[in-house]
């Protein structure tokens, strides 16, 4: 069995060493395709692969067509919208992610963005503190839980809304569970956004959702850019000169946001949430272990298609 690691943004060496140990200890062969620059290189590399580990790399129908022996793709990270799930299912290929492995890294970045926002981008002027502020966590998954844990250490009042997480699970963590996203946005000084990009959530963070946020509100997005209605956010920020937007996923309208709201808007130059040595290692090794478990024992615990 051949396991291919295909990453245009390579794993750290220590992560590759860990992946190699997991794969070769199971009796499988490991192949690396790193820093590739053309899709043709990926199409060639997958021809004899039984399994693939990727990061933000695109696995679409063309890749699946080329990979005649492929049985499993594991995305080292939480999101998996870079994999065509329908095409994978049609090719009888299992797709997995590695939930939780990047969660603390993303949560720490979210808190860092909050501090950067309330301290006015460290521009020398007087800002505010996180202590005592109401934090609203929209979606209480692995990242949301870590945001809550860290925020409580700052002395914040933590609230959450999640359509799929029982209220008692949220409140067990000392977090107040609310009944709707609208209620969450109305009371929160800072909103930390963690919803996935689905048919229901795309463009859902819009003018109506944001217009009643408290004065001085901050929206922090470490999720997906597609969930933001950018035109309506621009409209809101034009009307609300107190509102700030911090994002780890650069908007399509980045230039316009920068032009209009330079002192109230920040976007990281590329998605940085999982870009820590620890997350890099954890996600890569978890992906390797999941492949071994699937190929040897048929374990499909983290299957997403």
C-alpha positions in Angstrom: 0.0 0.0 0.0 1.3 3.4 -0.9 0.4 6.6 1.1 1.0 9.9 -0.6 1.5 13.1 1.3 0.6 15.8 -1.2 1.1 19.3 0.2 1.9 22.5 -1.7 2.4 24.0 1.8 4.6 21.2 3.4 4.3 19.9 6.9 7.2 20.6 9.2 10.0 18.0 9.2 9.0 16.8 12.6 5.5 16.2 11.4 6.7 14.3 8.3 9.0 12.2 10.6 5.9 11.3 12.7 3.8 10.5 9.7 6.6 8.3 8.3 6.9 6.4 11.5 3.1 5.7 11.6 2.9 4.7 7.9 6.1 2.6 7.7 5.5 0.9 11.0 2.2 -0.4 9.5 4.2 -1.9 6.6 3.1 0.8 4.1 5.2 2.9 1.7 5.3 6.7 2.1 5.7 9.1 -0.8 6.0 12.9 -0.7 4.9 15.5 -3.1 5.8 18.9 -1.5 5.7 22.4 -2.8 4.3 21.3 -6.2 3.4 24.1 -8.5 1.2 22.5 -11.1 -1.9 20.3 -10.9 -0.3 18.0 -13.4 2.3 17.1 -10.8 -0.4 16.0 -8.4 -2.3 14.1 -11.1 0.9 12.1 -11.8 1.7 11.5 -8.2 -1.7 10.0 -7.3 -1.7 7.4 -10.1 -0.5 4.6 -7.8 -1.5 5.9 -4.4 -3.8 3.9 -2.1 -4.2 6.8 0.3 -3.6 10.6 0.3 -2.9 13.0 3.1 -3.5 16.7 2.1 -3.8 20.1 3.8 -5.5 22.8 1.8 -4.8 21.0 -1.5 -7.7 20.5 -3.9 -8.9 17.0 -4.5 -11.5 17.2 -7.2 -13.0 14.8 -9.9 -9.8 15.1 -12.0 -7.6 14.0 -9.2 -10.0 11.1 -8.3 -10.1 10.1 -12.0 -6.3 9.9 -12.0 -6.1 7.9 -8.8 -7.3 4.5 -9.9 -6.1 2.7 -6.7 -7.2 5.4 -4.2 -9.2 4.2 -1.2 -9.0 7.1 1.3 -8.2 10.9 1.4 -7.5 12.5 4.8 -7.6 16.3 5.1 -5.2 17.2 7.9 -7.4 19.8 9.5 -11.0 20.4 10.4 -12.4 21.9 7.2 -12.8 19.7 4.1 -14.4 21.9 1.5 -11.3 21.5 -0.7 -12.4 17.9 -1.3 -15.2 17.1 -3.8 -17.2 14.8 -1.5 -19.8 13.8 -4.2 -17.0 12.8 -6.6 -15.2 10.9 -3.9 -18.3 9.0 -3.0 -18.9 8.2 -6.7 -15.3 6.9 -6.9 -15.9 4.8 -3.7 -13.2 6.8 -1.9 -13.5 7.5 1.8 -12.9 11.1 2.9 -11.9 12.0 6.5 -10.8 15.1 8.4 -8.9 15.3 11.6 -11.2 17.2 13.9 -9.8 18.8 17.1 -6.1 18.7 16.1 -6.0 22.4 15.2 -8.6 23.6 17.6 -6.3 25.2 20.3 -4.2 26.9 17.6 -7.3 28.5 16.0 -8.8 29.5 19.4 -5.6 31.2 20.4 -5.5 33.1 17.2 -9.2 34.2 17.7 -8.3 35.6 21.2 -5.2 37.3 19.7 -7.4 39.0 17.2 -9.8 40.1 19.9 -7.0 41.7 21.8 -5.6 43.4 18.7 -9.1 44.8 18.0 -10.0 46.2 21.4 -6.5 47.7 21.8 -7.0 49.6 18.6 -4.4 47.6 16.5 -1.7 48.7 19.0 -1.7 52.2 17.5 -0.8 54.0 20.7 -4.3 55.1 21.6 -6.4 54.1 24.6 -8.4 50.9 24.0 -10.5 48.6 26.2 -10.0 45.3 28.0 -11.5 41.9 27.4 -12.3 41.3 31.1 -16.0 41.7 31.8 -17.0 41.9 28.1 -19.7 39.6 26.7 -18.2 37.0 24.3 -20.6 35.3 21.9 -19.4 32.0 20.4 -21.3 31.1 17.2 -21.0 27.3 16.9 -19.7 25.4 19.9 -17.5 22.7 18.3 -13.9 21.9 19.1 -12.7 25.4 18.3 -15.6 27.1 20.1 -14.9 25.1 23.2 -11.3 26.1 23.3 -12.2 29.8 22.7 -14.6 29.5 25.7 -11.9 27.9 27.9 -9.3 30.7 27.1 -11.9 33.5 27.3 -12.9 32.5 30.8 -9.3 32.9 31.8 -9.6 36.5 30.6 -12.6 37.0 32.9 -15.1 37.4 30.0 -18.8 36.5 30.2 -19.1 33.7 27.7 -22.3 32.9 25.8 -22.8 30.4 22.9 -25.3 29.4 20.3 -25.1 26.1 18.4 -28.1 24.7 16.5 -26.8 21.1 16.9 -25.1 21.1 20.3 -27.5 20.5 23.3 -27.7 23.4 25.7 -26.7 21.2 28.7 -23.4 20.3 27.0 -22.6 24.0 26.5 -23.6 25.0 30.1 -21.6 22.1 31.6 -18.6 24.2 30.5 -19.7 27.2 32.4 -21.0 28.9 29.2 -24.5 30.4 28.9 -26.4 28.7 26.1 -28.7 30.9 24.1 -31.7 30.0 21.9 -30.8 31.7 18.7 -28.0 33.3 16.8 -30.0 36.6 16.7 -30.1 36.7 20.5 -26.3 36.0 20.7 -25.4 38.8 18.3 -27.7 41.3 20.2 -25.9 40.9 23.5 -22.3 40.2 22.6 -19.6 42.8 22.6 -17.4 40.4 20.7 -18.6 37.6 18.4 -16.3 34.6 17.6 -17.5 32.9 14.5 -17.0 29.2 14.0 -19.8 28.0 11.7 -19.0 25.9 8.6 -19.8 27.0 5.1 -22.9 25.1 4.2 -25.9 25.8 2.0 -27.7 27.1 5.1 -24.8 29.2 6.5 -23.4 30.8 3.4 -24.0 34.6 3.4 -25.9 34.2 6.7 -23.8 36.8 8.6 -25.6 39.7 7.1 -26.8 43.2 7.8 -29.9 42.1 9.8 -27.8 39.7 11.9 -25.2 42.4 12.8 -27.2 45.7 13.0 -28.3 45.3 16.6 -24.9 44.4 18.1 -23.8 46.5 21.0 -21.8 49.7 20.4 -18.2 49.0 19.8 -18.9 45.4 18.7 -16.1 43.2 17.2 -16.7 40.3 14.8 -13.9 37.8 14.7 -14.0 35.2 11.8 -11.7 32.2 12.0 -14.2 30.1 10.1 -14.9 30.6 6.3 -15.3 33.7 4.2 -18.4 32.3 2.5 -20.5 32.7 5.6 -20.1 36.5 5.5 -22.3 38.6 3.2 -19.6 41.0 2.3 -21.7 43.7 0.6 -24.0 43.9 3.7 -21.0 43.9 6.1 -19.6 46.8 4.2 -22.9 48.6 4.4 -23.1 48.0 8.1 -19.6 49.2 8.8 -20.2 52.3 6.7 -23.2 53.1 9.0 -21.6 51.8 12.2 -18.2 53.6 12.7 -17.8 51.8 16.0 -17.9 48.2 14.4 -14.7 46.2 13.8 -14.1 43.1 11.7 -11.2 40.8 12.2 -10.8 37.8 9.9 -8.4 34.9 9.3 -10.0 34.4 5.9 -9.4 37.2 3.5 -12.7 38.5 1.9 -13.1 38.7 -1.8 -13.6 42.5 -1.2 -10.4 42.8 0.8 -9.2 45.9 -1.1 -12.5 47.7 -0.5 -12.6 46.8 3.2 -9.0 48.1 3.6 -9.8 51.3 1.7 -12.9 52.1 3.7 -12.1 50.8 7.1 -8.4 50.7 7.5 -8.5 51.4 11.3 -11.4 48.9 11.9 -10.6 46.0 9.7 -7.8 43.4 9.7 -7.4 40.3 7.5 -4.4 37.9 7.8 -2.5 37.6 4.5 -3.3 33.8 4.4 -5.3 31.6 6.7 -3.2 31.3 9.9 -5.5 29.5 12.3 -3.7 26.2 12.1 -0.3 27.6 11.3 1.5 26.5 14.5 4.2 23.8 14.9 2.0 21.9 17.3 -1.1 21.9 15.1 1.0 21.0 12.1 2.4 18.0 13.9 -0.9 16.9 15.6 -3.0 17.0 12.4 -0.4 15.2 10.2 0.2 12.4 12.6 -3.6 12.0 13.3 -4.1 11.8 9.5 -1.5 9.0 9.2 -3.0 7.1 12.1 -6.5 7.4 10.6 -5.2 6.0 7.3 -3.6 3.0 9.0 -6.8 2.4 11.0 -8.9 2.5 7.8 -6.6 0.3 5.6 -5.9 -2.3 8.3 -9.2 -2.4 10.3 -11.8 -0.5 8.2 -12.1 2.2 10.9 -14.3 5.0 9.5 -14.7 7.1 12.7 -13.9 10.4 11.0 -15.5 9.8 7.6 -17.3 12.9 6.2 -18.8 11.5 2.9 
